[in-house]
Amino acid sequence: MKRKVNLAIVGISQRGSGLLKLLLEMDDVNIVGVCDLYEDRTAAAAKAVVEAGRPAPVATNDYRRLLDLKKLDAVLTPSSWTSHAQILLDTMESGRYAATEVGGATSIQQCWDLVRTSERTGMPCMMLENCCYGRPEMTVLKMIKEGLFGECVHAEGGYRHDLRQEICSGKENRHYRLANYTCRTGDVYTTHELGPIAKYFNINRGNRMVTLCSVASKSVGLNEWSRQHRGPMTKSPAAVSIWVM
Ligand SMILES: NC(=O)c1ccc[n+]([C@@H]2O[C@H](COP(=O)([O-])OP(=O)(O)OC[C@H]3O[C@@H](n4cnc5c(N)ncnc54)[C@H](O)[C@@H]3O)[C@@H](O)[C@H]2O)c1
């Protein structure tokens, strides 16, 4: 009989609900738990599971409750960037496989915490960098491996989406990125391009990163969009309440 994976999902908004839909099409996956900080999102996810003809999952806004489930193999977290690391660490500590959407960590300390916890607990922790498996990226990988470009010495890539509306509408959409772009700078979303490039250069497959540097330009684009669509800022920056999730 085909072994089924008992999976819980933590963070079920835009990305999480898309992944849930895909997972519900897989007959070797049981969704045993769903969790979001927002009750309406948790309820919608539980409803989607039942409507797919599956048993009702445990639905909660505290993911730690899901880690108490006896029948749980793995946790997938498509939650906000700053929440991934703790959820992954707790998942591995509970003896379950951990998987995260892009980000996974927001500091070097968190990266080391993930590595050391995985080594100590023996539980794998995977970042789901889908761009590593995209058709164009894999085509280029094959071409590089076949030597079509000779020896590659330089590559560049970027996360080239126009997300100004999504980011600036973060309060209305209850979307986490606004808080990140308000409080953090540098390249906060590197892996869609870095993942495939790392494969092209055999990083961690005999080659390795020696230095890493992150820079950012002035946030002209977001400020301009905001002024055009929301009008001029009426409060001084110090008085703007920072909403972090
Ligand atoms: N791989 C891709 O191509 C791709 C595309 C889109 C988004 N993403 C990633 O997916 C993740 C989610 O993106 P989104 O657009 O759905 O964001 P979103 O802000 O709409 O949703 C995040 C959800 O996580 C929930 N959450 C946060 N902390 C939580 C916690 N501790 N416990 C339970 N729930 C928690 C929030 O309540 C929210 O509903 C991000 O990491 C994003 O980078 C990846």
The ligand as an ORCA input file, in Angstrom:
! r2SCAN-3c Opt
* xyz 0 1
  N       7.879     30.308     -3.872
  C       7.155     31.249     -4.428
  O       7.128     31.419     -5.636
  C       6.329     32.114     -3.538
  C       5.296     32.919     -4.032
  C       4.559     33.685     -3.124
  C       4.865     33.662     -1.776
  N       5.888     32.874     -1.339
  C       6.243     32.808      0.085
  O       5.148     32.266      0.802
  C       5.095     32.844      2.106
  C       3.711     33.462      2.338
  O       3.414     34.428      1.360
  P       1.942     35.068      1.258
  O       1.977     35.977      0.093
  O       0.898     34.012      1.329
  O       1.915     35.962      2.601
  P       0.696     36.454      3.520
  O       1.166     37.567      4.382
  O      -0.494     36.735      2.655
  O       0.422     35.170      4.410
  C       1.228     34.756      5.469
  C       0.296     34.091      6.478
  O       1.083     33.501      7.504
  C       0.392     33.662      8.718
  N       1.323     33.550      9.842
  C       2.360     34.350     10.178
  N       2.960     33.927     11.307
  C       2.281     32.806     11.678
  C       2.401     31.929     12.792
  N       3.353     32.080     13.714
  N       1.527     30.916     12.897
  C       0.551     30.750     11.953
  N       0.398     31.550     10.879
  C       1.240     32.563     10.750
  C      -0.246     35.047      8.612
  O      -1.322     35.170      9.506
  C      -0.657     35.089      7.150
  O      -1.989     34.687      6.951
  C       6.258     33.834      2.160
  O       7.373     33.209      2.708
  C       6.518     34.158      0.716
  O       7.836     34.595      0.489
  C       6.612     32.111     -2.181
*
